[in-house]
Amino acid sequence: MAFFKEELHKVKAFAFDVDGVLSCSIVQLNTDGELLRTMNSKDGYAIQYAIKRGFPIAIITGGNTASVYKRFANLGVVDIYLSSHNKMPDFQNFIQKHNLSPEDILYMGDDLPDYNVMKICGVPTCPYDAGEEIRAISKYVSDRKGGEGCVRDVIEQTLRVQGLWMLDDAFSW
């Protein structure tokens, strides 16, 4: 685990999948066939706090619902990639837009669509219940499942290592 903590010093940005990371992998459908997701409020707090601390954040998901867009836009995320069936072009766009390199980014994914991005990012991470192939390439596997605070886990650890957690602006949204 010490190596993982050392890796967090170089993180300049975060990127996250949605289903299986920011929401649990079990989904319900409404009568229109739209996915109903539950999300962890602690993940949301950590995302908006990381943005306050100056970290660009990307949401890269194969889903395409107004509710997902609205959730993350309300938290201050500006790089929201919906309908991302091949995540690499959107990841590259995020990198170019913020003048980053892949090594600067902590990415959290949970399944095969995340694999290629996770192979090139600096700090690949996953929730506890991620697929076997994703766990195998992750530098850190959270002790929390998708939708149960795994995003808060990696953001908080990163900001703590960098001395950016619990600053004066941490006590408000």
C-alpha positions as a printed Julia matrix, in Angstrom:
173×3 Matrix{Float64}:
   0.0    0.0     0.0
   2.93   2.38    0.58
   3.71   2.39   -3.15
   0.13   3.44   -3.9
   0.39   6.34   -1.45
   3.6    7.47   -3.15
   1.81   7.41   -6.51
  -0.82   9.84   -5.16
   1.73  12.67   -4.94
   1.77  12.95   -8.74
  -2.03  12.99   -9.27
  -3.2   16.23  -10.9
  -6.65  15.1   -12.09
  -9.27  12.39  -11.63
 -11.46  10.47  -14.07
 -14.31   8.15  -13.14
 -16.71   5.72  -14.73
 -20.29   5.91  -13.45
 -22.06   2.53  -13.36
 -20.23   0.22  -10.98
 -18.04   3.06   -9.64
 -20.17   6.07   -8.72
 -23.32   3.95   -8.62
 -23.74   0.36   -7.59
 -23.61  -2.3   -10.26
 -27.21  -3.32   -9.61
 -29.53  -1.0   -11.49
 -33.27  -0.6   -11.64
 -35.25   0.58  -14.62
 -38.17   3.0   -14.55
 -41.24   2.42  -16.7
 -39.56   4.27  -19.6
 -36.59   1.9   -19.45
 -34.23   4.55  -18.03
 -31.72   3.36  -15.46
 -32.37   4.51  -11.9
 -29.05   4.91  -10.14
 -28.23   5.48   -6.52
 -25.12   7.47   -5.7
 -23.22   8.06   -2.51
 -23.37  11.6    -1.12
 -19.84  11.26    0.29
 -18.56  10.6    -3.25
 -20.35  13.77   -4.34
 -18.84  15.82   -1.53
 -15.34  14.58   -2.35
 -15.78  15.39   -6.05
 -16.85  18.98   -5.44
 -14.09  19.44   -2.85
 -11.42  18.15   -5.26
 -12.71  20.65   -7.84
 -12.42  23.43   -5.23
  -8.83  22.34   -4.66
  -8.15  22.76   -8.4
  -8.31  19.18   -9.68
  -9.96  18.68  -13.07
 -12.43  15.79  -12.95
 -13.81  13.81  -15.86
 -16.87  11.6   -15.85
 -16.57   9.09  -18.69
 -19.56   6.78  -19.03
 -21.28   4.69  -21.64
 -24.62   5.81  -20.2
 -26.53   8.78  -21.51
 -29.14  10.16  -19.17
 -29.99  13.7   -18.21
 -29.96  12.73  -14.52
 -26.3   11.65  -14.66
 -25.31  14.83  -16.47
 -27.25  17.0   -14.02
 -25.81  15.24  -10.95
 -22.21  15.9   -11.93
 -22.78  19.33  -13.43
 -24.37  20.37  -10.11
 -21.19  19.23   -8.34
 -19.1   21.46  -10.62
 -17.82  18.84  -13.05
 -17.41  20.36  -16.51
 -15.87  17.38  -18.31
 -18.82  14.99  -18.58
 -18.58  12.46  -21.39
 -21.83  10.57  -21.96
 -22.37   7.77  -24.51
 -18.66   7.01  -24.32
 -18.67   3.57  -25.91
 -14.92   3.76  -26.54
 -13.52   5.73  -23.62
 -10.06   6.38  -25.06
 -11.0    9.37  -27.32
 -12.82  11.08  -24.44
  -9.9   10.4   -22.08
  -7.51  11.88  -24.67
  -9.79  14.92  -25.05
  -9.73  15.46  -21.27
  -5.92  15.2   -21.25
  -5.52  17.71  -24.08
  -8.11  20.12  -22.71
  -6.28  20.39  -19.38
  -2.73  20.05  -20.71
  -2.16  16.83  -18.76
  -0.33  13.61  -19.47
  -1.92  10.2   -18.82
   0.5    9.74  -15.89
  -1.1   12.73  -14.11
  -4.5   11.04  -13.81
  -6.04   8.72  -11.27
  -8.75   6.76  -13.07
 -11.3    4.53  -11.36
 -13.13   1.94  -13.44
 -14.8   -1.37  -12.76
 -15.2   -3.34  -15.97
 -13.79  -4.1   -19.4
 -14.81  -0.8   -21.1
 -12.39   0.9   -18.67
  -9.47  -1.44  -19.37
  -7.64   0.45  -22.14
  -7.77   3.78  -20.31
  -6.61   2.14  -17.1
  -3.63   0.63  -18.89
  -2.27   4.09  -19.78
  -3.32   6.29  -16.86
  -0.89   7.02  -14.04
  -2.88   5.56  -11.17
  -5.46   2.94  -12.17
  -7.85   2.13   -9.32
 -11.08   0.22   -8.87
 -13.84  -0.53   -6.39
 -13.77  -3.72   -4.37
 -16.36  -5.41   -6.59
 -14.68  -4.64   -9.93
 -14.17  -7.3   -12.57
 -11.19  -9.63  -12.27
  -9.29  -8.13  -15.21
  -9.7   -4.62  -13.82
  -8.57  -5.63  -10.34
  -5.49  -7.24  -11.89
  -4.29  -3.98  -13.52
  -5.22  -1.66  -10.64
  -2.55  -0.15   -8.42
  -5.2    0.14   -5.71
  -8.4   -1.75   -5.02
 -10.67   0.17   -2.65
 -12.17  -1.69    0.27
 -15.5   -0.14   -0.78
 -17.83  -1.33   -3.51
 -19.04   0.8    -6.41
 -21.62   3.34   -5.23
 -20.56   2.85   -1.61
 -17.87   5.49   -1.22
 -14.97   4.16   -3.31
 -14.6    7.52   -5.08
 -14.46   9.36   -1.76
 -11.83   6.82   -0.7
  -9.4    7.62   -3.53
 -10.03  11.37   -3.58
  -9.61  11.69    0.17
  -6.42   9.63    0.18
  -4.98  11.74   -2.66
  -5.82  15.05   -1.04
  -4.5   13.89    2.35
  -1.17  12.82    0.82
  -0.91  16.17   -0.96
  -1.8   18.15    2.19
  -5.06  19.41    0.69
  -7.63  17.7     2.93
  -9.37  19.51    5.81
  -8.43  23.02    4.72
 -10.66  25.94    5.72
 -12.95  25.54    2.72
 -13.62  21.86    3.54
 -16.48  22.72    5.86
 -18.97  23.9     3.29
 -20.26  22.83   -0.11
